[in-house]
Amino acid sequence: MERLSNKAILKASEVEQFSYCSVAWHLERQGYKPESPALQRGLEEHADLGGKIDSLSKVERTSKRLSYIGYALLLLAISVLIWWLLC
C-alpha cells in the first residue's frame, strides 16, 4: 500500500482557506509564506487564547478532583454520624 504524502492530505482549515482564496492556498502549498502584521497579531492572539484555554482546563480538572474529595468527606461524615448514633 502506498503512503500518501503530506501534500495529498487536506486539513479542514485548508479547505476553508481554498474557498476564501484559492490563489493564496496554492501559493502556500508551493512553499510561499505570507507576511503580514495582521497575520503575526493573529498568531499571537491564538497563542494567548490557547494558553488561557489550557489554564482553564487545569482549573476545571482541579475543581472536579476537589468535588470528589468533598463528596468522599461528606460520605465519611455521614457514616461516622450513623455509627455514633447506633453505638
C-alpha positions in Angstrom: 0.0 0.0 0.0 1.4 3.4 -0.9 1.8 6.0 1.7 0.1 9.4 1.0 2.4 12.4 1.0 1.5 15.4 3.2 0.6 17.3 0.1 -2.1 14.7 -0.7 -3.8 15.2 2.6 -6.0 18.3 3.1 -6.9 19.7 6.5 -10.3 21.3 7.1 -8.6 24.7 7.5 -7.0 24.3 4.1 -10.4 23.7 2.5 -11.7 26.8 4.2 -8.6 28.7 3.0 -9.1 27.5 -0.5 -12.7 28.6 -0.5 -11.7 32.0 0.7 -8.8 32.5 -1.7 -7.6 29.6 -4.0 -4.5 31.6 -5.1 -3.3 32.1 -1.5 -3.9 28.4 -0.8 -1.9 27.4 -3.9 1.0 29.7 -3.1 1.2 28.4 0.5 1.2 24.8 -0.8 4.1 25.7 -3.0 6.1 26.9 0.0 5.5 30.7 -0.1 4.8 32.0 3.4 2.5 35.0 3.8 4.0 38.0 5.7 1.6 40.5 7.3 1.4 42.4 10.6 -2.2 41.2 10.9 -1.1 37.6 10.5 1.5 38.0 13.2 -1.0 39.6 15.5 -3.5 36.8 14.8 -0.9 34.2 15.6 -0.1 35.9 18.9 -3.8 36.2 19.8 -4.3 32.5 19.1 -1.3 31.6 21.2 -2.7 33.8 24.1 -6.1 32.2 23.7 -4.5 28.7 23.7 -2.8 29.5 27.0 -6.0 30.7 28.5 -7.8 27.5 27.4 -5.0 25.3 28.9 -5.2 27.2 32.2 -9.0 26.9 32.3 -8.7 23.2 31.6 -6.3 22.8 34.6 -8.7 24.7 36.9 -11.6 22.6 35.7 -9.7 19.3 36.5 -8.7 20.6 39.9 -12.3 21.7 40.6 -13.5 18.2 39.7 -11.0 16.5 41.9 -11.9 18.8 44.9 -15.5 18.0 44.4 -14.8 14.2 44.6 -12.8 14.8 47.8 -15.7 16.8 49.2 -18.2 14.1 48.4 -15.9 11.5 49.9 -15.6 13.5 53.1 -19.3 14.1 53.3 -19.9 10.3 52.9 -17.3 9.7 55.7 -19.0 12.2 58.0 -22.4 10.7 57.4 -21.0 7.2 58.1 -19.4 8.4 61.3 -22.6 10.1 62.4 -24.7 6.9 61.8 -22.1 4.8 63.6 -22.1 7.2 66.5 -26.0 7.2 66.7 -26.1 3.3 66.6 -23.5 2.7 69.3 
